[in-house]
Amino acid sequence: MASDLSNSRRAWSVLIVSTLAFPVCFRVWMMFGVIGIPIKKMLGLNATEFGLLTAMPVLTGSLIRVPLGIWTDKFGGRIVMATLMAITVPAIWLMSYATVYWHFLVIGMFVGLAGGSFSVGTPYVARWFPRSRQGTAMGVYGAGNSGAAVNKFVAPVLLVAFGWTMVPQVYAVIMLGTLALFWMFSYSDPAHLVPSKVTFVDQLKALKDPKVLKYCQFYSIVFGGYVALSLWMVQYYVGEYGLDIRTAALLAACFSLPGGVLRAIGGILSDKYGAHSVTWWVMWVSWICLFLLSYPQTDFTVLTVNGPATFHIGLNIYAFTALMGVLGVAFAFGKASVFKYISDDYSHNIGAISGIVGLAGGLGGFVLPILFGALMDLTGIRSSAFMLMYGVVWVSLIWMYWTEVRRAQVMGSHTASALA
């Protein structure tokens, strides 16, 4: 009894301190979403170059996810997470001394290692809880995505008051303090480690399973799209609606905040209704929102019996922000439901599979901002970013229909058993 109580306390301590550490890492990972705007002006970057600038940290944070997930299985989440945070501190500080474009790209790659924290924390916290509560635990931890929203509150204030160079310096100090806090209140359990006889190749054999590819596709939308839009929205508001950076960041947080915080609710819903049901409705809600967001500001003239009549169609700032908020909620639920799939299907290999799926999501977050910029340079239409994502969601809906919906209930208590 005493042992069970001690394990329960340790489990909650691990969950709490890990959930505090993750948003700090995510805030660092999303730093260019705000400070990239004055850097863009300083360096005279076009939209494609700006997209590459914001996406560079996402690249390394994505590529490192698979090895981090495997190392977490082998060495334990506590040591891997602490090492990861310690390595990023010098790179974050050095960002304030960058002066030319390649400086930002190179240092951004090292700063981006912080984004790999998700593949460490997810299996780390999940293994402290029974399978019936793993969706909730991973959802609570994943709420650390809200660091993207916190970045939009903190970074603009520091930027306006002291200049953009103060942002990475403050973030480096916060990361160092968080590292100390994490180490003091986290724990290790040898029972959570993958047996030493399991090799690197053994852990990657799950890639032969087509379900893994499908989960990668889903996550490239709900997480990759979330990351990409979190990086893109501040400058979108500035360019589309002529707002100053503080107001733009505040409104952009209406997408980033629910997209992170409500992930915990997505985990609860996934435990209750099953990963399939939640993901299916997430995709439909995302499809509707992106369809409406895709329509550019349009003026058209109709020849009537009384002469030419001009009409305007386009989302005003209030409708746009409301739709982004709904999209953020959908993405939050979807991020949790995809990892519920993983905990159900790969309970003994969560680290490796979460790393693979996280890699796909992160690569989506890397590629999408670059494509957003390229499309805007090519077409001159800002909403082309949403047009692209609309098409990607179509792919997931079709894929999900043919592999799951045709043979399972969409809602109800029998969904999970139908998919088993």
C-alpha positions as CSV (number, residue, x, y, z in Angstrom):
1,M,0.0,0.0,0.0
2,A,2.8,2.4,1.0
3,S,4.7,1.5,-2.2
4,D,1.6,2.2,-4.4
5,L,1.1,5.6,-2.7
6,S,4.8,6.4,-3.2
7,N,4.6,5.5,-6.9
8,S,1.5,7.6,-7.3
9,R,3.2,10.6,-5.8
10,R,6.2,10.1,-8.0
11,A,4.0,9.7,-11.0
12,W,2.2,13.0,-10.4
13,S,5.5,14.8,-9.5
14,V,7.0,13.6,-12.8
15,L,3.9,14.7,-14.7
16,I,3.8,18.1,-13.1
17,V,7.4,19.0,-13.5
18,S,7.6,17.6,-17.0
19,T,4.5,19.6,-18.0
20,L,6.2,22.7,-16.6
21,A,9.4,22.0,-18.5
22,F,7.8,21.3,-21.9
23,P,6.2,24.7,-22.5
24,V,9.6,26.3,-21.8
25,C,11.2,24.1,-24.4
26,F,8.3,24.8,-26.8
27,R,8.5,28.6,-26.2
28,V,12.2,28.5,-27.2
29,W,11.3,26.4,-30.2
30,M,8.7,29.0,-31.4
31,M,10.9,32.0,-30.6
32,F,11.3,33.0,-34.3
33,G,7.5,33.4,-34.6
34,V,7.9,36.8,-32.9
35,I,11.5,37.9,-33.1
36,G,11.7,36.8,-36.7
37,I,9.6,39.9,-37.7
38,P,12.2,42.5,-36.7
39,I,15.0,40.2,-38.0
40,K,13.1,40.0,-41.3
41,K,13.0,43.7,-41.5
42,M,16.7,44.1,-40.4
43,L,17.9,41.6,-43.0
44,G,15.4,42.5,-45.8
45,L,14.1,38.9,-46.2
46,N,11.4,37.9,-48.6
47,A,8.5,35.6,-47.6
48,T,10.4,32.4,-48.5
49,E,13.5,33.4,-46.7
50,F,11.4,34.3,-43.6
51,G,9.7,30.9,-43.8
52,L,13.1,29.2,-43.8
53,L,14.2,31.3,-40.9
54,T,11.2,30.4,-38.8
55,A,11.4,26.7,-39.8
56,M,15.1,26.0,-39.2
57,P,14.7,25.3,-35.5
58,V,11.7,23.0,-36.3
59,L,14.0,20.9,-38.6
60,T,16.5,19.9,-36.0
61,G,13.8,19.5,-33.4
62,S,12.1,17.1,-35.7
63,L,15.1,15.1,-36.9
64,I,16.2,14.5,-33.3
65,R,12.9,13.0,-32.3
66,V,13.4,9.5,-33.3
67,P,16.8,9.0,-31.6
68,L,15.5,10.8,-28.5
69,G,12.4,8.6,-28.3
70,I,14.7,5.5,-28.6
71,W,17.2,6.8,-26.0
72,T,14.3,7.5,-23.7
73,D,13.2,3.9,-23.9
74,K,16.8,2.8,-23.2
75,F,18.1,5.3,-20.7
76,G,15.0,6.8,-19.2
77,G,13.3,10.2,-19.7
78,R,14.8,12.0,-16.7
79,I,18.4,11.9,-17.9
80,V,17.6,12.4,-21.6
81,M,15.3,15.4,-20.9
82,A,17.8,17.1,-18.5
83,T,20.7,16.6,-21.0
84,L,18.6,18.0,-23.8
85,M,17.7,21.2,-21.9
86,A,21.3,21.7,-20.8
87,I,22.7,21.5,-24.4
88,T,20.2,24.2,-25.6
89,V,21.1,26.9,-23.1
90,P,24.4,28.1,-24.7
91,A,22.7,28.2,-28.2
92,I,19.8,30.2,-27.0
93,W,22.1,32.8,-25.4
94,L,24.3,33.0,-28.6
95,M,21.2,33.9,-30.7
96,S,21.3,37.4,-29.4
97,Y,24.8,37.9,-30.9
98,A,23.8,36.8,-34.5
99,T,24.1,39.5,-37.1
100,V,23.7,37.9,-40.6
101,Y,21.3,35.5,-42.1
102,W,23.4,32.4,-41.9
103,H,24.2,33.0,-38.2
104,F,20.5,32.8,-37.5
105,L,20.1,29.6,-39.5
106,V,23.0,27.8,-37.9
107,I,22.3,28.9,-34.3
108,G,18.6,28.2,-35.0
109,M,19.4,24.6,-35.7
110,F,21.0,24.1,-32.3
111,V,18.2,26.0,-30.5
112,G,15.7,23.7,-32.3
113,L,16.9,20.8,-30.3
114,A,14.5,22.0,-27.6
115,G,11.7,20.9,-29.9
116,G,12.7,17.2,-29.4
117,S,11.6,17.4,-25.8
118,F,8.1,16.1,-26.8
119,S,9.5,12.7,-27.8
120,V,11.2,12.4,-24.5
121,G,8.4,13.6,-22.2
122,T,5.6,11.7,-23.9
123,P,6.8,8.1,-23.2
124,Y,8.4,9.3,-19.9
125,V,5.1,10.5,-18.3
126,A,3.0,7.8,-20.0
127,R,4.8,4.9,-18.4
128,W,4.2,6.3,-14.9
129,F,0.4,5.7,-15.4
130,P,-1.8,2.7,-16.1
131,R,-2.9,2.2,-19.8
132,S,-6.4,3.4,-19.1
133,R,-5.0,6.8,-18.0
134,Q,-2.1,7.2,-20.4
135,G,-4.2,9.3,-22.9
136,T,-5.0,11.7,-20.2
137,A,-1.4,11.8,-18.9
138,M,0.0,12.4,-22.4
139,G,-2.7,15.0,-23.1
140,V,-1.8,16.9,-19.9
141,Y,1.9,16.8,-20.8
142,G,1.2,17.8,-24.4
143,A,-0.6,20.9,-23.1
144,G,2.9,22.3,-22.9
145,N,2.3,23.2,-26.6
146,S,0.8,26.3,-25.0
147,G,4.4,27.6,-24.8
148,A,3.8,28.8,-28.3
149,A,1.0,31.1,-26.9
150,V,3.1,32.2,-23.9
151,N,5.8,33.2,-26.4
152,K,3.3,35.5,-28.0
153,F,2.6,37.2,-24.7
154,V,6.2,37.4,-23.4
155,A,8.4,38.0,-26.4
156,P,6.6,41.1,-27.8
157,V,6.8,42.8,-24.4
158,L,10.6,42.2,-24.2
159,L,11.0,43.1,-27.9
160,V,9.3,46.5,-27.6
161,A,10.9,47.3,-24.3
162,F,14.5,46.2,-24.8
163,G,14.8,45.1,-28.4
164,W,14.7,41.6,-29.9
165,T,18.2,40.5,-28.5
166,M,16.8,40.5,-25.0
167,V,14.3,37.7,-25.8
168,P,16.9,34.9,-26.3
169,Q,18.9,36.1,-23.3
170,V,15.8,35.9,-21.0
171,Y,14.8,32.6,-22.5
172,A,18.3,31.1,-21.8
173,V,18.0,32.1,-18.1
174,I,14.5,30.6,-17.9
175,M,15.7,27.4,-19.5
176,L,18.5,27.0,-17.0
177,G,16.2,27.6,-14.0
178,T,13.7,25.1,-15.4
179,L,16.5,22.5,-15.8
180,A,17.3,22.8,-12.1
181,L,13.6,22.5,-11.1
182,F,13.1,19.5,-13.4
183,W,16.1,17.6,-12.0
184,M,15.0,18.2,-8.3
185,F,11.5,16.9,-8.7
186,S,11.7,14.2,-11.4
187,Y,12.4,10.5,-10.9
188,S,13.6,7.4,-12.7
189,D,12.2,3.9,-12.7
190,P,14.3,1.1,-14.1
191,A,11.1,-0.9,-14.8
192,H,10.2,1.7,-17.5
193,L,13.3,1.0,-19.6
194,V,13.3,-1.2,-22.7
195,P,15.3,-4.4,-22.0
196,S,18.9,-4.2,-23.2
197,K,18.4,-7.1,-25.6
198,V,16.1,-4.9,-27.7
199,T,18.2,-3.4,-30.4
200,F,17.9,-0.2,-32.4
201,V,16.8,-2.2,-35.5
202,D,14.2,-4.1,-33.4
203,Q,12.6,-0.8,-32.2
204,L,12.4,0.5,-35.8
205,K,10.7,-2.6,-37.2
206,A,7.3,-1.0,-36.5
207,L,7.9,1.2,-39.5
208,K,6.8,-1.7,-41.6
209,D,3.3,-1.3,-40.2
210,P,1.2,0.9,-42.5
211,K,-0.7,2.2,-39.5
212,V,2.5,4.1,-38.4
213,L,2.5,5.9,-41.8
214,K,-1.1,6.9,-41.3
215,Y,-0.5,8.3,-37.9
216,C,2.4,10.3,-39.3
217,Q,0.1,11.8,-41.9
218,F,-2.5,12.7,-39.2
219,Y,0.2,14.3,-36.9
220,S,1.7,16.2,-39.8
221,I,-1.6,18.2,-39.8
222,V,-2.6,18.5,-36.2
223,F,0.9,19.2,-34.9
224,G,2.9,20.2,-38.0
225,G,0.1,22.6,-39.0
226,Y,-0.1,23.9,-35.4
227,V,3.6,24.7,-35.3
228,A,3.6,26.2,-38.8
229,L,0.6,28.5,-38.2
230,S,2.0,29.5,-34.7
231,L,5.1,30.7,-36.5
232,W,3.2,32.3,-39.4
233,M,0.3,34.0,-37.7
234,V,1.9,37.1,-36.2
235,Q,3.3,38.3,-39.5
236,Y,0.0,37.3,-41.2
237,Y,-1.9,39.6,-38.9
238,V,0.6,42.4,-39.4
239,G,0.5,42.1,-43.2
240,E,-3.2,41.3,-43.7
241,Y,-4.8,43.6,-41.2
242,G,-2.1,46.2,-40.6
243,L,-1.7,45.5,-36.8
244,D,1.3,46.3,-34.7
245,I,3.3,43.4,-33.4
246,R,1.9,43.4,-29.9
247,T,-1.8,43.3,-31.0
248,A,-0.9,40.8,-33.7
249,A,0.8,38.5,-31.2
250,L,-2.2,38.7,-28.8
251,L,-4.7,37.7,-31.5
252,A,-2.4,35.0,-32.8
253,A,-2.4,33.6,-29.3
254,C,-6.2,32.9,-29.7
255,F,-5.0,30.1,-32.0
256,S,-1.9,29.0,-30.1
257,L,-3.3,29.0,-26.6
258,P,-6.3,26.6,-27.1
259,G,-4.2,24.6,-29.5
260,G,-1.9,23.8,-26.6
261,V,-3.9,24.0,-23.3
262,L,-6.9,22.0,-24.5
263,R,-4.7,19.0,-25.5
264,A,-5.4,17.6,-22.1
265,I,-9.1,17.6,-22.8
266,G,-8.4,15.8,-26.1
267,G,-6.6,13.1,-24.1
268,I,-9.6,12.7,-21.8
269,L,-12.0,12.5,-24.8
270,S,-9.7,10.0,-26.5
271,D,-9.7,7.7,-23.4
272,K,-13.5,7.9,-23.3
273,Y,-14.5,7.7,-26.9
274,G,-11.5,6.2,-28.6
275,A,-8.8,7.7,-30.7
276,H,-10.6,7.0,-34.0
277,S,-13.8,8.9,-33.1
278,V,-12.0,12.0,-31.9
279,T,-9.6,12.1,-34.8
280,W,-12.4,11.7,-37.4
281,W,-14.3,14.7,-36.1
282,V,-11.1,16.7,-35.7
283,M,-10.4,16.3,-39.4
284,W,-13.9,17.4,-40.4
285,V,-13.8,20.5,-38.2
286,S,-10.4,21.4,-39.6
287,W,-11.6,20.9,-43.2
288,I,-14.5,23.3,-42.7
289,C,-12.4,25.9,-40.9
290,L,-9.6,25.8,-43.5
291,F,-12.1,26.0,-46.4
292,L,-13.4,29.3,-45.0
293,L,-10.0,30.6,-44.1
294,S,-8.7,29.9,-47.6
295,Y,-10.9,32.4,-49.3
296,P,-8.8,35.6,-50.1
297,Q,-10.0,39.2,-49.7
298,T,-12.0,39.6,-53.0
299,D,-13.7,42.5,-54.8
300,F,-15.7,41.5,-57.8
301,T,-18.0,43.5,-60.2
302,V,-21.3,42.2,-61.5
303,L,-23.0,43.8,-64.5
304,T,-26.6,44.4,-63.4
305,V,-29.6,46.0,-65.2
306,N,-28.7,49.2,-63.3
307,G,-25.1,49.1,-64.2
308,P,-21.9,47.6,-62.6
309,A,-22.2,46.6,-58.9
310,T,-19.1,45.9,-56.9
311,F,-19.2,43.4,-54.0
312,H,-16.5,42.5,-51.4
313,I,-16.1,39.0,-49.9
314,G,-13.5,38.3,-47.2
315,L,-13.1,37.5,-43.5
316,N,-12.9,40.5,-41.2
317,I,-10.4,40.3,-38.3
318,Y,-13.1,39.0,-35.9
319,A,-14.4,36.2,-38.0
320,F,-10.8,35.2,-38.9
321,T,-9.7,35.1,-35.3
322,A,-12.8,33.1,-34.3
323,L,-12.1,30.5,-37.0
324,M,-8.5,30.3,-36.0
325,G,-9.6,29.7,-32.4
326,V,-11.9,26.8,-33.5
327,L,-9.0,25.4,-35.6
328,G,-6.7,25.6,-32.6
329,V,-9.2,23.6,-30.5
330,A,-9.5,20.9,-33.2
331,F,-5.7,20.6,-33.5
332,A,-5.4,20.3,-29.7
333,F,-7.8,17.4,-29.6
334,G,-6.2,15.8,-32.6
335,K,-2.7,15.9,-31.2
336,A,-3.9,14.0,-28.2
337,S,-6.0,11.5,-30.1
338,V,-3.1,10.5,-32.4
339,F,-0.9,9.6,-29.4
340,K,-3.8,7.7,-28.0
341,Y,-3.6,5.6,-31.1
342,I,0.1,5.0,-30.4
343,S,-0.4,4.1,-26.7
344,D,-3.2,1.6,-27.7
345,D,-1.3,-0.1,-30.5
346,Y,2.3,0.2,-29.4
347,S,2.2,0.2,-25.6
348,H,5.6,-1.6,-25.3
349,N,7.4,0.7,-27.8
350,I,5.9,4.1,-27.2
351,G,9.2,5.9,-27.2
352,A,10.3,4.7,-30.7
353,I,6.9,5.1,-32.3
354,S,6.2,8.5,-30.7
355,G,9.6,9.6,-32.0
356,I,8.8,8.5,-35.5
357,V,5.3,10.1,-35.5
358,G,6.7,13.2,-33.8
359,L,9.3,13.4,-36.5
360,A,6.6,13.5,-39.2
361,G,4.7,16.2,-37.3
362,G,7.9,18.2,-36.8
363,L,8.8,17.9,-40.5
364,G,5.4,19.2,-41.3
365,G,6.1,22.2,-39.1
366,F,9.4,22.7,-41.0
367,V,8.1,22.3,-44.6
368,L,4.8,24.2,-44.2
369,P,6.3,27.7,-43.3
370,I,8.6,27.4,-46.3
371,L,5.8,26.5,-48.6
372,F,3.6,29.2,-47.1
373,G,6.3,31.8,-48.0
374,A,6.9,30.3,-51.5
375,L,3.2,30.3,-52.3
376,M,2.9,33.9,-51.1
377,D,5.9,35.0,-53.2
378,L,4.4,33.1,-56.2
379,T,0.8,34.2,-55.9
380,G,0.8,37.3,-53.7
381,I,-2.2,35.7,-51.8
382,R,-1.6,35.4,-48.1
383,S,-4.5,32.9,-47.6
384,S,-2.7,30.5,-50.0
385,A,-1.3,29.0,-46.8
386,F,-4.7,27.9,-45.8
387,M,-5.4,26.6,-49.3
388,L,-2.4,24.3,-49.0
389,M,-3.5,22.9,-45.6
390,Y,-7.0,22.4,-46.8
391,G,-5.7,20.1,-49.5
392,V,-3.6,18.2,-46.9
393,V,-6.6,17.6,-44.7
394,W,-8.5,16.2,-47.7
395,V,-5.8,13.5,-48.0
396,S,-6.2,12.5,-44.4
397,L,-10.0,12.4,-44.5
398,I,-9.9,10.1,-47.6
399,W,-7.2,7.9,-46.1
400,M,-9.1,7.6,-42.8
401,Y,-12.4,6.8,-44.5
402,W,-11.0,3.9,-46.5
403,T,-8.9,2.4,-43.7
404,E,-11.2,3.0,-40.7
405,V,-14.6,4.6,-41.2
406,R,-15.9,2.0,-43.6
407,R,-15.5,-0.7,-41.0
408,A,-16.1,1.1,-37.7
409,Q,-18.7,3.2,-35.9
410,V,-17.9,6.9,-35.9
411,M,-19.1,7.5,-32.3
412,G,-20.2,5.3,-29.5
413,S,-18.9,3.0,-26.8
414,H,-18.1,0.2,-29.4
415,T,-15.7,2.3,-31.4
416,A,-12.5,1.2,-29.6
417,S,-13.5,-2.5,-29.7
418,A,-14.4,-2.2,-33.4
419,L,-10.9,-1.0,-34.2
420,A,-9.1,-3.5,-32.0
